[in-house]
Amino acid sequence: MTASDALPHLIDSGCLTPFGDDIATHRALIEGRLAIAPHPVLGAEGGDSVPLALLPGRCLDETANPAWLGPLRTLAGRFKDGGWGQPRRPVIVTSSNFGVGSLYAFRRADHDPGHLDHGTPCSSTNLLRRHFGWGPDVTIYSHACVSAHLGLLQATRRVASNTADEVLVFSYDFLSPFVTGGFHALKILNEGFPAPYQRRETGSIALGDGAAYAIVGRRKGDFRLTAQRVYNEHHHFTANRPDGTGFRRVFDELGAAAKGRRVWLKGHGTGTLEAGRLEAEAFAAVFPEAPLVGWKGSLGHTLGSCGLVELAIAVQCMRTRQAPGTVGTQSPCFTPNVATSPLNLNAMDSVICASNAFGGAHAAFILSDA
């Protein structure tokens, strides 16, 4: 078996956003549509108006029977083959929120004990196990906005080490007043709409509902994860090192792994100024000819699930040979490689998908045609 044969295949993937599934989301992004809209930051309690992307018909406030469970059932119906959660077909669940908004709702409302059934990572995951019929081999990963990347990395390691035949990575982050209020307190979630990688006076982000899955295994698929890298600067509670070395550490290693490939770049691109500039400059230094796009200007930041949500969209881009540009952004941008219009991918064979998290955590992978 060659080294290439040992690389895990991406057998299947999919996502759920306010636009719908990955196919509908890709189409909406190509058309430049925005899922974000102004909402009171604290839901029923009001507060400043901020840009959020909520699933259709879902209010921001948590309910005792979680409103996100129904959409997750629909998403899980796409891979409903039995046997998940068994030793050879384990499940990895990733998120940065899980059901934490329910703990806030429990304290702020009437202390309804129904909120406590899904308020922690373990109870939230156990709720999914019961509803989806998963077995006991379920692992949880949570590290802010690189959570999904860590789950994907562990999945490929289990397949490569032959301790699993297939691994399901399942990720979900749904907004609540607890989450939106926290980002609002940092002043990066404000009344402004995000413009990823745009050079402007004030930065801003949006937040969004999102869920996704990926199945990794040795069965042949159309795509392979040909390289993955993670790195944590351990620099600050929220900030990156100002010289950008954290970004370069990951991108330099992927640059070597991508030698000979024709790549395009799907960046993190939340709309913040310093992190956006550092990311764009690091990408431009390592991949000067590759176009860079980001989609959080439409979908909002889906937090710990963004790596898997945007992976599913990137797969649809590779299938259709067309990628959305950086939605919500206009010139001038931090670097000339930022693309604001859709890309024709006929000459490309790989995409580098990157995510970054509070404290200088970085993760990225190369997804290539098999």
C-alpha positions as CSV (number, residue, x, y, z in Angstrom):
1,M,0.0,0.0,0.0
2,T,1.4,3.4,-1.0
3,A,1.5,6.4,1.3
4,S,-1.3,7.9,-0.8
5,D,-3.5,4.8,-0.4
6,A,-3.2,5.2,3.4
7,L,-4.7,8.7,3.4
8,P,-8.3,8.6,4.7
9,H,-11.1,9.4,2.4
10,L,-13.8,11.9,3.1
11,I,-16.7,9.6,2.4
12,D,-19.6,12.0,3.0
13,S,-20.3,15.4,4.4
14,G,-23.2,17.8,4.8
15,C,-24.2,20.9,6.7
16,L,-27.2,22.9,7.9
17,T,-27.3,26.7,7.9
18,P,-30.1,29.3,7.7
19,F,-30.1,28.8,4.0
20,G,-30.7,25.1,4.2
21,D,-28.3,22.2,3.4
22,D,-24.9,22.4,1.8
23,I,-26.3,22.6,-1.8
24,A,-28.7,25.4,-0.9
25,T,-26.1,27.2,1.1
26,H,-23.5,27.0,-1.7
27,R,-26.1,28.4,-4.2
28,A,-27.0,31.3,-1.8
29,L,-23.4,32.2,-1.3
30,I,-22.6,32.2,-5.0
31,E,-25.5,34.6,-5.4
32,G,-24.0,36.8,-2.7
33,R,-27.1,36.6,-0.4
34,L,-26.8,37.3,3.4
35,A,-28.2,35.0,6.0
36,I,-27.5,37.5,8.8
37,A,-30.0,40.1,9.9
38,P,-30.3,42.5,12.9
39,H,-31.7,40.9,16.1
40,P,-31.8,42.0,19.7
41,V,-28.7,40.7,21.3
42,L,-30.5,39.2,24.3
43,G,-33.5,37.9,22.5
44,A,-36.7,38.5,24.5
45,E,-34.8,40.6,26.9
46,G,-33.9,43.1,24.2
47,G,-30.6,44.9,24.0
48,D,-28.6,46.3,21.1
49,S,-29.4,45.2,17.6
50,V,-26.6,42.9,16.2
51,P,-26.2,40.7,13.1
52,L,-27.2,37.1,13.7
53,A,-28.1,34.2,11.3
54,L,-30.8,32.1,12.9
55,L,-32.4,29.0,11.4
56,P,-35.8,29.9,9.9
57,G,-38.5,30.2,12.6
58,R,-36.1,29.7,15.4
59,C,-36.0,32.3,18.1
60,L,-32.8,33.2,19.9
61,D,-34.1,32.2,23.3
62,E,-33.7,28.6,24.5
63,T,-36.7,26.3,25.0
64,A,-36.9,23.5,27.5
65,N,-37.4,21.0,24.6
66,P,-34.5,22.4,22.5
67,A,-35.6,23.9,19.3
68,W,-32.4,22.7,17.6
69,L,-33.1,19.0,18.1
70,G,-35.5,18.8,15.2
71,P,-33.1,20.3,12.6
72,L,-30.3,18.0,13.9
73,R,-32.6,15.0,13.4
74,T,-33.1,16.1,9.8
75,L,-29.3,16.4,9.3
76,A,-28.7,13.0,11.0
77,G,-31.2,11.5,8.6
78,R,-28.6,11.8,5.8
79,F,-26.3,9.2,7.5
80,K,-28.8,7.0,9.3
81,D,-27.0,3.7,8.6
82,G,-27.0,1.8,11.9
83,G,-23.9,1.0,13.9
84,W,-22.6,4.4,14.8
85,G,-21.0,4.7,18.2
86,Q,-19.6,1.1,18.1
87,P,-15.8,0.5,18.3
88,R,-15.2,0.2,14.6
89,R,-17.6,3.1,13.8
90,P,-17.1,5.7,16.5
91,V,-18.7,9.1,16.8
92,I,-16.8,12.3,17.6
93,V,-19.0,15.3,18.7
94,T,-17.6,18.8,18.5
95,S,-19.0,22.1,19.6
96,S,-18.1,25.2,21.5
97,N,-21.6,25.8,22.9
98,F,-23.4,22.5,23.2
99,G,-26.5,23.4,25.2
100,V,-24.9,26.0,27.4
101,G,-27.7,28.5,26.6
102,S,-30.1,26.2,28.5
103,L,-28.2,26.8,31.7
104,Y,-28.6,30.5,31.2
105,A,-32.3,30.0,30.5
106,F,-32.7,27.9,33.6
107,R,-31.3,30.7,35.8
108,R,-33.0,33.6,34.1
109,A,-36.5,32.0,33.7
110,D,-38.5,29.8,35.9
111,H,-35.9,27.2,36.9
112,D,-37.6,24.7,34.6
113,P,-35.7,21.4,35.2
114,G,-36.3,20.5,31.5
115,H,-33.4,22.9,30.6
116,L,-31.0,20.8,32.6
117,D,-31.4,17.8,30.4
118,H,-29.2,19.3,27.7
119,G,-27.2,22.2,29.3
120,T,-23.7,20.6,29.5
121,P,-21.5,19.0,26.9
122,C,-22.2,15.5,28.3
123,S,-25.9,15.9,28.8
124,S,-26.3,17.5,25.3
125,T,-24.4,14.7,23.7
126,N,-26.3,12.1,25.6
127,L,-29.5,13.6,24.3
128,L,-28.2,13.1,20.8
129,R,-27.2,9.5,21.6
130,R,-30.7,8.7,22.7
131,H,-32.4,10.3,19.8
132,F,-30.1,8.9,17.1
133,G,-29.5,5.5,18.6
134,W,-25.7,5.9,18.8
135,G,-23.7,3.3,20.8
136,P,-21.3,4.2,23.7
137,D,-18.2,4.9,21.6
138,V,-18.8,8.7,21.5
139,T,-16.0,11.3,22.2
140,I,-16.4,15.0,22.8
141,Y,-14.0,17.7,21.6
142,S,-14.4,21.4,22.4
143,H,-11.7,24.0,21.8
144,A,-13.5,27.2,20.8
145,C,-13.5,27.8,17.0
146,V,-11.1,25.0,16.1
147,S,-13.3,22.3,17.7
148,A,-14.4,20.7,14.5
149,H,-10.9,20.6,13.1
150,L,-9.7,18.7,16.2
151,G,-12.5,16.2,15.8
152,L,-11.6,15.7,12.1
153,L,-8.0,15.3,13.0
154,Q,-8.7,12.6,15.6
155,A,-11.1,10.9,13.2
156,T,-8.4,10.6,10.5
157,R,-5.9,9.3,13.1
158,R,-8.3,6.5,14.1
159,V,-8.8,5.5,10.5
160,A,-5.1,5.7,9.7
161,S,-4.2,3.6,12.8
162,N,-6.8,1.0,11.9
163,T,-8.6,1.4,15.2
164,A,-11.7,2.3,13.2
165,D,-13.2,1.6,9.8
166,E,-15.2,4.8,9.6
167,V,-15.6,7.7,12.0
168,L,-18.6,10.1,12.1
169,V,-17.7,13.7,13.1
170,F,-20.8,15.6,14.1
171,S,-20.8,19.3,15.1
172,Y,-23.4,21.8,16.1
173,D,-23.5,25.3,17.5
174,F,-26.8,27.2,18.0
175,L,-27.0,30.7,19.3
176,S,-28.5,31.8,22.6
177,P,-28.5,35.1,24.6
178,F,-25.7,33.7,26.7
179,V,-23.5,33.3,23.7
180,T,-24.4,36.5,21.8
181,G,-24.3,38.5,25.0
182,G,-20.7,37.3,25.7
183,F,-19.4,38.3,22.3
184,H,-21.3,41.6,22.6
185,A,-19.5,42.3,25.8
186,L,-16.2,42.0,23.9
187,K,-17.5,44.7,21.5
188,I,-16.7,42.6,18.4
189,L,-20.4,41.7,18.0
190,N,-21.8,45.1,17.5
191,E,-24.3,46.9,15.2
192,G,-21.9,46.7,12.2
193,F,-22.1,43.9,9.6
194,P,-18.9,42.0,9.0
195,A,-16.7,42.6,6.0
196,P,-14.0,39.8,6.2
197,Y,-10.5,40.9,5.1
198,Q,-11.7,44.4,4.2
199,R,-9.5,47.3,5.3
200,R,-11.7,49.6,7.2
201,E,-11.9,51.6,10.5
202,T,-14.0,49.4,12.7
203,G,-14.2,45.6,12.8
204,S,-17.3,43.5,13.5
205,I,-18.5,40.0,13.4
206,A,-21.8,38.2,13.0
207,L,-22.8,34.9,14.7
208,G,-24.8,32.1,13.1
209,D,-26.6,28.8,13.8
210,G,-24.8,25.9,12.1
211,A,-24.4,22.2,12.2
212,A,-22.5,19.7,10.0
213,Y,-21.1,16.2,9.7
214,A,-18.3,14.4,8.0
215,I,-17.6,10.7,7.6
216,V,-14.0,9.7,7.3
217,G,-12.9,6.2,6.4
218,R,-10.9,3.9,4.1
219,R,-13.8,3.4,1.6
220,K,-13.2,5.3,-1.5
221,G,-14.6,8.7,-1.8
222,D,-14.2,11.7,-4.2
223,F,-12.0,13.6,-1.8
224,R,-9.1,13.0,0.6
225,L,-7.7,14.9,3.6
226,T,-4.1,15.0,2.4
227,A,-2.7,17.1,5.3
228,Q,-3.8,18.5,8.6
229,R,-2.1,20.9,11.0
230,V,-2.9,22.4,14.4
231,Y,-0.9,24.9,16.5
232,N,-1.7,26.8,19.7
233,E,0.3,30.0,20.5
234,H,-0.8,30.1,24.2
235,H,-0.4,33.8,23.9
236,H,-3.4,35.6,25.3
237,F,-7.0,34.9,26.4
238,T,-8.3,36.3,23.1
239,A,-5.6,37.7,20.9
240,N,-3.0,36.3,18.5
241,R,0.7,37.2,18.6
242,P,0.9,40.5,16.8
243,D,3.7,39.3,14.5
244,G,1.5,36.6,13.0
245,T,3.8,33.8,13.8
246,G,0.9,31.5,14.8
247,F,-0.7,31.7,11.4
248,R,2.6,31.2,9.6
249,R,3.4,28.2,11.7
250,V,0.4,26.3,10.3
251,F,0.5,27.8,6.8
252,D,4.2,27.1,6.3
253,E,3.8,23.5,7.1
254,L,0.8,23.2,4.8
255,G,2.7,25.0,2.1
256,A,5.2,22.2,2.0
257,A,2.5,19.6,2.0
258,A,0.7,21.4,-0.9
259,K,3.8,21.5,-3.1
260,G,2.7,20.7,-6.7
261,R,-1.0,21.2,-6.0
262,R,-3.2,23.9,-7.4
263,V,-4.9,25.4,-4.4
264,W,-7.5,27.9,-3.4
265,L,-7.9,29.2,0.1
266,K,-11.0,29.1,2.4
267,G,-10.0,31.3,5.3
268,H,-11.5,31.9,8.8
269,G,-12.3,35.6,8.0
270,T,-14.7,36.6,10.8
271,G,-14.5,40.4,10.1
272,T,-12.2,41.4,13.0
273,L,-9.4,43.7,11.9
274,E,-6.2,42.4,13.5
275,A,-6.8,38.7,13.1
276,G,-8.1,39.2,9.6
277,R,-5.1,41.2,8.5
278,L,-2.7,38.6,10.1
279,E,-4.4,35.7,8.4
280,A,-4.6,37.4,5.0
281,E,-0.9,38.4,5.1
282,A,0.2,34.9,6.2
283,F,-1.8,33.3,3.4
284,A,-0.4,35.7,0.9
285,A,3.2,35.1,2.0
286,V,2.9,31.3,1.7
287,F,0.5,31.0,-1.2
288,P,1.0,34.3,-3.2
289,E,-0.9,33.0,-6.3
290,A,-3.9,31.4,-4.5
291,P,-7.2,33.3,-4.1
292,L,-8.5,33.7,-0.6
293,V,-12.3,33.7,0.2
294,G,-14.3,33.6,3.4
295,W,-18.1,33.2,4.0
296,K,-18.8,34.4,7.5
297,G,-19.9,37.8,6.1
298,S,-23.1,35.9,5.1
299,L,-23.4,32.9,7.4
300,G,-22.0,34.6,10.5
301,H,-19.5,32.8,12.7
302,T,-20.8,29.3,13.5
303,L,-18.1,29.1,16.3
304,G,-16.8,25.6,17.1
305,S,-18.7,24.1,14.2
306,C,-17.4,26.5,11.5
307,G,-14.6,24.1,10.4
308,L,-17.1,21.4,9.5
309,V,-19.9,23.6,8.2
310,E,-17.4,25.3,5.8
311,L,-15.8,21.9,4.9
312,A,-19.2,20.8,3.6
313,I,-19.6,23.9,1.5
314,A,-16.1,23.6,0.2
315,V,-16.9,20.0,-1.0
316,Q,-19.9,21.4,-2.9
317,C,-17.5,24.0,-4.4
318,M,-15.2,21.2,-5.6
319,R,-18.1,19.3,-7.0
320,T,-19.5,22.2,-9.0
321,R,-16.1,23.7,-9.7
322,Q,-17.3,27.1,-8.5
323,A,-16.6,28.8,-5.1
324,P,-18.3,31.8,-3.6
325,G,-16.2,34.9,-3.2
326,T,-15.8,36.7,0.1
327,V,-19.4,37.7,0.7
328,G,-20.0,41.1,2.3
329,T,-16.6,42.5,1.4
330,Q,-15.4,45.2,-0.9
331,S,-12.1,46.8,-1.8
332,P,-9.7,47.8,-0.3
333,C,-8.7,44.5,1.2
334,F,-5.7,43.6,3.4
335,T,-4.0,41.7,0.6
336,P,-4.5,41.5,-3.2
337,N,-5.3,37.8,-3.1
338,V,-8.7,38.3,-1.4
339,A,-11.4,37.4,-3.9
340,T,-14.7,39.2,-3.6
341,S,-16.3,37.5,-6.7
342,P,-17.0,33.8,-7.3
343,L,-14.1,31.6,-8.4
344,N,-13.9,29.2,-11.3
345,L,-12.1,26.1,-9.9
346,N,-11.6,24.2,-13.1
347,A,-7.8,24.7,-12.8
348,M,-7.7,23.8,-9.0
349,D,-7.4,20.4,-7.4
350,S,-7.2,21.3,-3.7
351,V,-8.5,23.7,-1.1
352,I,-6.9,24.7,2.2
353,C,-9.5,25.3,4.9
354,A,-8.4,27.3,8.0
355,S,-10.0,28.2,11.3
356,N,-8.6,30.2,14.2
357,A,-9.7,30.5,17.8
358,F,-9.3,32.7,20.9
359,G,-5.9,32.6,22.4
360,G,-4.1,32.0,19.1
361,A,-5.3,28.4,18.3
362,H,-4.9,27.6,14.6
363,A,-6.0,24.7,12.5
364,A,-6.1,24.0,8.8
365,F,-6.3,21.0,6.4
366,I,-5.9,20.3,2.7
367,L,-8.8,18.8,1.0
368,S,-7.9,17.3,-2.4
369,D,-9.6,15.5,-5.3
370,A,-9.1,11.8,-4.8
